[in-house]
């Protein structure tokens, strides 16, 4: 049976050990049967994109004009990790 985990990580500026928290959380979800992780991240959110890459995620695609921010349309970057 497929198992879906939806997790949202919100980082406070200057937070410590965020990478460790993400990796540990992914490990616990893998123990429960998770095989794939997906992270939709706004293209403007550079800190979140860098965090995802450090935790093993790769860009798998983009959805153009998925968000409107400051009066302009922005892409959603689809990050994935197995």
Residue pairs with C-beta under 8 A, 6 or more apart in sequence:
3 32
3 33
3 34
5 29
5 32
5 34
7 25
7 29
9 18
9 21
9 22
9 48
9 51
11 18
11 47
11 48
11 51
18 51
19 51
19 54
19 55
22 51
22 55
23 55
23 56
26 34
26 37
26 55
26 56
26 81
29 37
35 82
36 80
36 81
36 82
37 57
37 80
37 81
37 82
38 60
38 78
38 79
38 80
39 48
39 52
39 57
39 78
39 79
39 80
39 81
40 63
40 66
40 76
40 77
40 78
40 79
41 48
41 49
41 52
41 76
41 77
41 79
42 48
42 66
42 67
42 69
42 74
42 75
42 76
42 77
43 49
43 62
43 74
43 75
43 76
43 77
44 69
44 74
49 77
49 79
52 79
52 81
53 79
55 81
56 81
57 79
57 80
57 81
58 79
58 80
58 81
59 77
59 78
59 79
60 78
60 79
60 80
61 78
62 75
62 76
62 77
62 78
63 75
63 76
63 78
64 73
64 75
65 73
65 74
65 75
66 73
66 74
66 75
66 76
67 73
67 74
67 75
67 76
68 74
